[in-house]
Amino acid sequence: MTPITYARHRFPPDVIRHAVWVYLRLTLSYREVEELLAERGLDVSSETARR
């Protein structure tokens, strides 16, 4: 299995992994993920979370 590459992404791998974990584990909408990340000081749009 090839490792996941995060090349050309704006955010560090840890932030991406956390957003995906929150979305899948807590079954939240993209907007709710956006709000949770905003509380942590990250300016991420719901469209970015969707991608």
mmCIF file of the N, C-alpha and C atoms, coordinates in Angstrom:
data_MODEL
# 
_entry.id   MODEL 
# 
loop_
_atom_site.group_PDB 
_atom_site.id 
_atom_site.type_symbol 
_atom_site.label_atom_id 
_atom_site.label_alt_id 
_atom_site.label_comp_id 
_atom_site.label_asym_id 
_atom_site.label_entity_id 
_atom_site.label_seq_id 
_atom_site.pdbx_PDB_ins_code 
_atom_site.Cartn_x 
_atom_site.Cartn_y 
_atom_site.Cartn_z 
_atom_site.occupancy 
_atom_site.B_iso_or_equiv 
_atom_site.pdbx_formal_charge 
_atom_site.auth_seq_id 
_atom_site.auth_comp_id 
_atom_site.auth_asym_id 
_atom_site.auth_atom_id 
_atom_site.pdbx_PDB_model_num 
ATOM 1   N N  . MET A 1 1  ? 0.847   -1.179 0.000  1.00 0.00 ? 1  MET A N  1 
ATOM 2   C CA . MET A 1 1  ? 0.000   0.000  0.000  1.00 0.00 ? 1  MET A CA 1 
ATOM 3   C C  . MET A 1 1  ? 0.891   1.241  0.000  1.00 0.00 ? 1  MET A C  1 
ATOM 4   N N  . THR A 1 2  ? 0.581   2.187  -0.865 1.00 0.00 ? 2  THR A N  1 
ATOM 5   C CA . THR A 1 2  ? 1.384   3.399  -0.940 1.00 0.00 ? 2  THR A CA 1 
ATOM 6   C C  . THR A 1 2  ? 0.984   4.361  0.172  1.00 0.00 ? 2  THR A C  1 
ATOM 7   N N  . PRO A 1 3  ? 1.947   5.070  0.742  1.00 0.00 ? 3  PRO A N  1 
ATOM 8   C CA . PRO A 1 3  ? 1.633   6.005  1.821  1.00 0.00 ? 3  PRO A CA 1 
ATOM 9   C C  . PRO A 1 3  ? 0.847   7.209  1.281  1.00 0.00 ? 3  PRO A C  1 
ATOM 10  N N  . ILE A 1 4  ? 0.053   7.796  2.154  1.00 0.00 ? 4  ILE A N  1 
ATOM 11  C CA . ILE A 1 4  ? -0.727  8.978  1.786  1.00 0.00 ? 4  ILE A CA 1 
ATOM 12  C C  . ILE A 1 4  ? 0.210   10.169 1.691  1.00 0.00 ? 4  ILE A C  1 
ATOM 13  N N  . THR A 1 5  ? 0.086   10.920 0.605  1.00 0.00 ? 5  THR A N  1 
ATOM 14  C CA . THR A 1 5  ? 0.899   12.116 0.446  1.00 0.00 ? 5  THR A CA 1 
ATOM 15  C C  . THR A 1 5  ? 0.029   13.355 0.655  1.00 0.00 ? 5  THR A C  1 
ATOM 16  N N  . TYR A 1 6  ? 0.573   14.335 1.311  1.00 0.00 ? 6  TYR A N  1 
ATOM 17  C CA . TYR A 1 6  ? -0.152  15.573 1.577  1.00 0.00 ? 6  TYR A CA 1 
ATOM 18  C C  . TYR A 1 6  ? 0.449   16.726 0.782  1.00 0.00 ? 6  TYR A C  1 
ATOM 19  N N  . ALA A 1 7  ? 1.104   16.401 -0.319 1.00 0.00 ? 7  ALA A N  1 
ATOM 20  C CA . ALA A 1 7  ? 1.701   17.434 -1.159 1.00 0.00 ? 7  ALA A CA 1 
ATOM 21  C C  . ALA A 1 7  ? 0.605   18.323 -1.728 1.00 0.00 ? 7  ALA A C  1 
ATOM 22  N N  . ARG A 1 8  ? 0.891   19.587 -1.859 1.00 0.00 ? 8  ARG A N  1 
ATOM 23  C CA . ARG A 1 8  ? -0.022  20.596 -2.406 1.00 0.00 ? 8  ARG A CA 1 
ATOM 24  C C  . ARG A 1 8  ? -1.228  20.882 -1.523 1.00 0.00 ? 8  ARG A C  1 
ATOM 25  N N  . HIS A 1 9  ? -1.180  20.513 -0.270 1.00 0.00 ? 9  HIS A N  1 
ATOM 26  C CA . HIS A 1 9  ? -2.260  20.847 0.658  1.00 0.00 ? 9  HIS A CA 1 
ATOM 27  C C  . HIS A 1 9  ? -1.851  22.045 1.486  1.00 0.00 ? 9  HIS A C  1 
ATOM 28  N N  . ARG A 1 10 ? -2.820  22.869 1.822  1.00 0.00 ? 10 ARG A N  1 
ATOM 29  C CA . ARG A 1 10 ? -2.548  24.099 2.567  1.00 0.00 ? 10 ARG A CA 1 
ATOM 30  C C  . ARG A 1 10 ? -2.267  23.838 4.042  1.00 0.00 ? 10 ARG A C  1 
ATOM 31  N N  . PHE A 1 11 ? -2.932  22.835 4.601  1.00 0.00 ? 11 PHE A N  1 
ATOM 32  C CA . PHE A 1 11 ? -2.830  22.571 6.025  1.00 0.00 ? 11 PHE A CA 1 
ATOM 33  C C  . PHE A 1 11 ? -1.919  21.385 6.302  1.00 0.00 ? 11 PHE A C  1 
ATOM 34  N N  . PRO A 1 12 ? -1.307  21.341 7.482  1.00 0.00 ? 12 PRO A N  1 
ATOM 35  C CA . PRO A 1 12 ? -0.439  20.212 7.844  1.00 0.00 ? 12 PRO A CA 1 
ATOM 36  C C  . PRO A 1 12 ? -1.240  18.909 7.944  1.00 0.00 ? 12 PRO A C  1 
ATOM 37  N N  . PRO A 1 13 ? -0.574  17.783 7.776  1.00 0.00 ? 13 PRO A N  1 
ATOM 38  C CA . PRO A 1 13 ? -1.249  16.482 7.837  1.00 0.00 ? 13 PRO A CA 1 
ATOM 39  C C  . PRO A 1 13 ? -2.046  16.258 9.119  1.00 0.00 ? 13 PRO A C  1 
ATOM 40  N N  . ASP A 1 14 ? -1.554  16.743 10.243 1.00 0.00 ? 14 ASP A N  1 
ATOM 41  C CA . ASP A 1 14 ? -2.271  16.548 11.513 1.00 0.00 ? 14 ASP A CA 1 
ATOM 42  C C  . ASP A 1 14 ? -3.648  17.220 11.501 1.00 0.00 ? 14 ASP A C  1 
ATOM 43  N N  . VAL A 1 15 ? -3.728  18.402 10.929 1.00 0.00 ? 15 VAL A N  1 
ATOM 44  C CA . VAL A 1 15 ? -5.003  19.118 10.856 1.00 0.00 ? 15 VAL A CA 1 
ATOM 45  C C  . VAL A 1 15 ? -5.958  18.380 9.922  1.00 0.00 ? 15 VAL A C  1 
ATOM 46  N N  . ILE A 1 16 ? -5.458  17.911 8.798  1.00 0.00 ? 16 ILE A N  1 
ATOM 47  C CA . ILE A 1 16 ? -6.288  17.178 7.843  1.00 0.00 ? 16 ILE A CA 1 
ATOM 48  C C  . ILE A 1 16 ? -6.816  15.900 8.480  1.00 0.00 ? 16 ILE A C  1 
ATOM 49  N N  . ARG A 1 17 ? -5.943  15.164 9.137  1.00 0.00 ? 17 ARG A N  1 
ATOM 50  C CA . ARG A 1 17 ? -6.362  13.919 9.784  1.00 0.00 ? 17 ARG A CA 1 
ATOM 51  C C  . ARG A 1 17 ? -7.410  14.179 10.868 1.00 0.00 ? 17 ARG A C  1 
ATOM 52  N N  . HIS A 1 18 ? -7.218  15.239 11.635 1.00 0.00 ? 18 HIS A N  1 
ATOM 53  C CA . HIS A 1 18 ? -8.171  15.562 12.702 1.00 0.00 ? 18 HIS A CA 1 
ATOM 54  C C  . HIS A 1 18 ? -9.539  15.921 12.115 1.00 0.00 ? 18 HIS A C  1 
ATOM 55  N N  . ALA A 1 19 ? -9.558  16.720 11.049 1.00 0.00 ? 19 ALA A N  1 
ATOM 56  C CA . ALA A 1 19 ? -10.824 17.102 10.420 1.00 0.00 ? 19 ALA A CA 1 
ATOM 57  C C  . ALA A 1 19 ? -11.556 15.881 9.883  1.00 0.00 ? 19 ALA A C  1 
ATOM 58  N N  . VAL A 1 20 ? -10.836 14.975 9.260  1.00 0.00 ? 20 VAL A N  1 
ATOM 59  C CA . VAL A 1 20 ? -11.453 13.749 8.734  1.00 0.00 ? 20 VAL A CA 1 
ATOM 60  C C  . VAL A 1 20 ? -11.963 12.889 9.882  1.00 0.00 ? 20 VAL A C  1 
ATOM 61  N N  . TRP A 1 21 ? -11.186 12.778 10.942 1.00 0.00 ? 21 TRP A N  1 
ATOM 62  C CA . TRP A 1 21 ? -11.596 11.971 12.099 1.00 0.00 ? 21 TRP A CA 1 
ATOM 63  C C  . TRP A 1 21 ? -12.879 12.526 12.714 1.00 0.00 ? 21 TRP A C  1 
ATOM 64  N N  . VAL A 1 22 ? -12.917 13.845 12.906 1.00 0.00 ? 22 VAL A N  1 
ATOM 65  C CA . VAL A 1 22 ? -14.097 14.480 13.498 1.00 0.00 ? 22 VAL A CA 1 
ATOM 66  C C  . VAL A 1 22 ? -15.316 14.251 12.604 1.00 0.00 ? 22 VAL A C  1 
ATOM 67  N N  . TYR A 1 23 ? -15.135 14.429 11.301 1.00 0.00 ? 23 TYR A N  1 
ATOM 68  C CA . TYR A 1 23 ? -16.255 14.278 10.369 1.00 0.00 ? 23 TYR A CA 1 
ATOM 69  C C  . TYR A 1 23 ? -16.805 12.848 10.393 1.00 0.00 ? 23 TYR A C  1 
ATOM 70  N N  . LEU A 1 24 ? -15.930 11.871 10.389 1.00 0.00 ? 24 LEU A N  1 
ATOM 71  C CA . LEU A 1 24 ? -16.376 10.478 10.341 1.00 0.00 ? 24 LEU A CA 1 
ATOM 72  C C  . LEU A 1 24 ? -16.817 9.945  11.703 1.00 0.00 ? 24 LEU A C  1 
ATOM 73  N N  . ARG A 1 25 ? -16.069 10.240 12.724 1.00 0.00 ? 25 ARG A N  1 
ATOM 74  C CA . ARG A 1 25 ? -16.338 9.676  14.047 1.00 0.00 ? 25 ARG A CA 1 
ATOM 75  C C  . ARG A 1 25 ? -17.591 10.273 14.694 1.00 0.00 ? 25 ARG A C  1 
ATOM 76  N N  . LEU A 1 26 ? -17.763 11.569 14.550 1.00 0.00 ? 26 LEU A N  1 
ATOM 77  C CA . LEU A 1 26 ? -18.879 12.237 15.214 1.00 0.00 ? 26 LEU A CA 1 
ATOM 78  C C  . LEU A 1 26 ? -20.057 12.479 14.274 1.00 0.00 ? 26 LEU A C  1 
ATOM 79  N N  . THR A 1 27 ? -19.947 12.024 13.039 1.00 0.00 ? 27 THR A N  1 
ATOM 80  C CA . THR A 1 27 ? -20.971 12.199 12.001 1.00 0.00 ? 27 THR A CA 1 
ATOM 81  C C  . THR A 1 27 ? -21.514 13.629 11.979 1.00 0.00 ? 27 THR A C  1 
ATOM 82  N N  . LEU A 1 28 ? -20.604 14.564 11.789 1.00 0.00 ? 28 LEU A N  1 
ATOM 83  C CA . LEU A 1 28 ? -20.964 15.978 11.712 1.00 0.00 ? 28 LEU A CA 1 
ATOM 84  C C  . LEU A 1 28 ? -21.038 16.412 10.257 1.00 0.00 ? 28 LEU A C  1 
ATOM 85  N N  . SER A 1 29 ? -21.677 17.539 10.035 1.00 0.00 ? 29 SER A N  1 
ATOM 86  C CA . SER A 1 29 ? -21.695 18.117 8.696  1.00 0.00 ? 29 SER A CA 1 
ATOM 87  C C  . SER A 1 29 ? -20.383 18.859 8.468  1.00 0.00 ? 29 SER A C  1 
ATOM 88  N N  . TYR A 1 30 ? -20.140 19.229 7.213  1.00 0.00 ? 30 TYR A N  1 
ATOM 89  C CA . TYR A 1 30 ? -18.920 19.984 6.899  1.00 0.00 ? 30 TYR A CA 1 
ATOM 90  C C  . TYR A 1 30 ? -18.922 21.332 7.603  1.00 0.00 ? 30 TYR A C  1 
ATOM 91  N N  . ARG A 1 31 ? -20.072 21.932 7.719  1.00 0.00 ? 31 ARG A N  1 
ATOM 92  C CA . ARG A 1 31 ? -20.145 23.220 8.408  1.00 0.00 ? 31 ARG A CA 1 
ATOM 93  C C  . ARG A 1 31 ? -19.836 23.085 9.902  1.00 0.00 ? 31 ARG A C  1 
ATOM 94  N N  . GLU A 1 32 ? -20.284 22.003 10.497 1.00 0.00 ? 32 GLU A N  1 
ATOM 95  C CA . GLU A 1 32 ? -19.980 21.769 11.910 1.00 0.00 ? 32 GLU A CA 1 
ATOM 96  C C  . GLU A 1 32 ? -18.488 21.500 12.114 1.00 0.00 ? 32 GLU A C  1 
ATOM 97  N N  . VAL A 1 33 ? -17.877 20.795 11.171 1.00 0.00 ? 33 VAL A N  1 
ATOM 98  C CA . VAL A 1 33 ? -16.426 20.589 11.236 1.00 0.00 ? 33 VAL A CA 1 
ATOM 99  C C  . VAL A 1 33 ? -15.718 21.930 11.106 1.00 0.00 ? 33 VAL A C  1 
ATOM 100 N N  . GLU A 1 34 ? -16.202 22.770 10.204 1.00 0.00 ? 34 GLU A N  1 
ATOM 101 C CA . GLU A 1 34 ? -15.637 24.114 10.037 1.00 0.00 ? 34 GLU A CA 1 
ATOM 102 C C  . GLU A 1 34 ? -15.701 24.896 11.348 1.00 0.00 ? 34 GLU A C  1 
ATOM 103 N N  . GLU A 1 35 ? -16.835 24.831 12.036 1.00 0.00 ? 35 GLU A N  1 
ATOM 104 C CA . GLU A 1 35 ? -17.001 25.547 13.302 1.00 0.00 ? 35 GLU A CA 1 
ATOM 105 C C  . GLU A 1 35 ? -16.082 25.007 14.393 1.00 0.00 ? 35 GLU A C  1 
ATOM 106 N N  . LEU A 1 36 ? -15.934 23.684 14.463 1.00 0.00 ? 36 LEU A N  1 
ATOM 107 C CA . LEU A 1 36 ? -15.039 23.101 15.467 1.00 0.00 ? 36 LEU A CA 1 
ATOM 108 C C  . LEU A 1 36 ? -13.587 23.507 15.229 1.00 0.00 ? 36 LEU A C  1 
ATOM 109 N N  . LEU A 1 37 ? -13.166 23.509 13.969 1.00 0.00 ? 37 LEU A N  1 
ATOM 110 C CA . LEU A 1 37 ? -11.797 23.928 13.667 1.00 0.00 ? 37 LEU A CA 1 
ATOM 111 C C  . LEU A 1 37 ? -11.613 25.422 13.917 1.00 0.00 ? 37 LEU A C  1 
ATOM 112 N N  . ALA A 1 38 ? -12.654 26.203 13.684 1.00 0.00 ? 38 ALA A N  1 
ATOM 113 C CA . ALA A 1 38 ? -12.570 27.647 13.952 1.00 0.00 ? 38 ALA A CA 1 
ATOM 114 C C  . ALA A 1 38 ? -12.373 27.911 15.439 1.00 0.00 ? 38 ALA A C  1 
ATOM 115 N N  . GLU A 1 39 ? -12.994 27.082 16.276 1.00 0.00 ? 39 GLU A N  1 
ATOM 116 C CA . GLU A 1 39 ? -12.801 27.230 17.720 1.00 0.00 ? 39 GLU A CA 1 
ATOM 117 C C  . GLU A 1 39 ? -11.358 26.966 18.124 1.00 0.00 ? 39 GLU A C  1 
ATOM 118 N N  . ARG A 1 40 ? -10.675 26.171 17.329 1.00 0.00 ? 40 ARG A N  1 
ATOM 119 C CA . ARG A 1 40 ? -9.257  25.886 17.588 1.00 0.00 ? 40 ARG A CA 1 
ATOM 120 C C  . ARG A 1 40 ? -8.334  26.892 16.904 1.00 0.00 ? 40 ARG A C  1 
ATOM 121 N N  . GLY A 1 41 ? -8.925  27.899 16.238 1.00 0.00 ? 41 GLY A N  1 
ATOM 122 C CA . GLY A 1 41 ? -8.118  28.944 15.617 1.00 0.00 ? 41 GLY A CA 1 
ATOM 123 C C  . GLY A 1 41 ? -7.724  28.673 14.177 1.00 0.00 ? 41 GLY A C  1 
ATOM 124 N N  . LEU A 1 42 ? -8.383  27.735 13.520 1.00 0.00 ? 42 LEU A N  1 
ATOM 125 C CA . LEU A 1 42 ? -8.067  27.408 12.130 1.00 0.00 ? 42 LEU A CA 1 
ATOM 126 C C  . LEU A 1 42 ? -9.178  27.918 11.223 1.00 0.00 ? 42 LEU A C  1 
ATOM 127 N N  . ASP A 1 43 ? -8.798  28.711 10.232 1.00 0.00 ? 43 ASP A N  1 
ATOM 128 C CA . ASP A 1 43 ? -9.757  29.277 9.300  1.00 0.00 ? 43 ASP A CA 1 
ATOM 129 C C  . ASP A 1 43 ? -9.901  28.327 8.121  1.00 0.00 ? 43 ASP A C  1 
ATOM 130 N N  . VAL A 1 44 ? -10.838 27.401 8.235  1.00 0.00 ? 44 VAL A N  1 
ATOM 131 C CA . VAL A 1 44 ? -11.084 26.384 7.214  1.00 0.00 ? 44 VAL A CA 1 
ATOM 132 C C  . VAL A 1 44 ? -12.532 26.516 6.767  1.00 0.00 ? 44 VAL A C  1 
ATOM 133 N N  . SER A 1 45 ? -12.742 26.660 5.458  1.00 0.00 ? 45 SER A N  1 
ATOM 134 C CA . SER A 1 45 ? -14.127 26.738 4.977  1.00 0.00 ? 45 SER A CA 1 
ATOM 135 C C  . SER A 1 45 ? -14.737 25.349 4.885  1.00 0.00 ? 45 SER A C  1 
ATOM 136 N N  . SER A 1 46 ? -16.044 25.293 4.848  1.00 0.00 ? 46 SER A N  1 
ATOM 137 C CA . SER A 1 46 ? -16.706 23.998 4.725  1.00 0.00 ? 46 SER A CA 1 
ATOM 138 C C  . SER A 1 46 ? -16.374 23.348 3.388  1.00 0.00 ? 46 SER A C  1 
ATOM 139 N N  . GLU A 1 47 ? -16.124 24.157 2.377  1.00 0.00 ? 47 GLU A N  1 
ATOM 140 C CA . GLU A 1 47 ? -15.743 23.607 1.062  1.00 0.00 ? 47 GLU A CA 1 
ATOM 141 C C  . GLU A 1 47 ? -14.360 22.961 1.126  1.00 0.00 ? 47 GLU A C  1 
ATOM 142 N N  . THR A 1 48 ? -13.460 23.546 1.875  1.00 0.00 ? 48 THR A N  1 
ATOM 143 C CA . THR A 1 48 ? -12.141 22.932 2.058  1.00 0.00 ? 48 THR A CA 1 
ATOM 144 C C  . THR A 1 48 ? -12.257 21.630 2.805  1.00 0.00 ? 48 THR A C  1 
ATOM 145 N N  . ALA A 1 49 ? -13.102 21.588 3.792  1.00 0.00 ? 49 ALA A N  1 
ATOM 146 C CA . ALA A 1 49 ? -13.309 20.334 4.543  1.00 0.00 ? 49 ALA A CA 1 
ATOM 147 C C  . ALA A 1 49 ? -13.913 19.263 3.658  1.00 0.00 ? 49 ALA A C  1 
ATOM 148 N N  . ARG A 1 50 ? -14.779 19.668 2.748  1.00 0.00 ? 50 ARG A N  1 
ATOM 149 C CA . ARG A 1 50 ? -15.398 18.701 1.842  1.00 0.00 ? 50 ARG A CA 1 
ATOM 150 C C  . ARG A 1 50 ? -14.360 18.067 0.912  1.00 0.00 ? 50 ARG A C  1 
ATOM 151 N N  . ARG A 1 51 ? -13.419 18.859 0.444  1.00 0.00 ? 51 ARG A N  1 
ATOM 152 C CA . ARG A 1 51 ? -12.387 18.317 -0.457 1.00 0.00 ? 51 ARG A CA 1 
ATOM 153 C C  . ARG A 1 51 ? -11.473 17.382 0.295  1.00 0.00 ? 51 ARG A C  1 
# 
